[in-house]
């Protein structure tokens, strides 16, 4: 009887520990090419579910995972990984392939290829929303597309904080 109690106790503790970890963190496998050269298909990342509840607001440059309006092959909403380019109240414009926030060209050392963002007239990001783009702009379906548009902050799953695989590319963000 005592041995059964100990097993049951250990199982309950394991469930509580796992539940607590999953409340704060979510492991995700990248399944897109839109964030290359920084994230590749089959990279394993850890997303902080509570980053914005505990540590402040979404900021430009954050890499997030969110539940999009786009549907996958099964008809379910796709989870996308993108970089936040502009937040509520910002004005964004794309000229000659370069991104301008509030009238100033931003430095984007993380993009796969400079100058491939196309053209987009001036747009003001609504409060409570974000303008997101992939780092591989040539293949990224992001806020430039009417199908996705500006992303509601409420759809954020979390902020990318760690790549854990491949092992030779472990990195914090």
C-alpha angles and dihedrals in degrees: 000000000000091000090053090051091051092050091048091048091050092049092050091048091049091050092049093048092047091046092051092049092048090049089061102029138034124195113219135182113220110235101177140074095215095098099051132158088034100041128022133194111283095023109142113224136180118225123201106227093190101041094110095039092053108025109034143272133331110276135199110270096029115135110223141178115219141169106253134202089242118103128225127218091281093053093253125130113269123237109223133193114215142150119252107239101171136010134206112310095019120121114221129193133170117211127172088350095304127113121235122194116195089346098309126106110240125222110241109182090161098065120107093230129007118235101022099108093100122214130312129167122235114295128179114219112234120240111268091025138091137210108228132187137180120243089234093063096179093066103023120117100205144133090314087070118080087218090067106018123161113353123232113236087224090068094062114120091187151298119283107244106161143021108209101175140081087044094220089058101049107149141158123227 
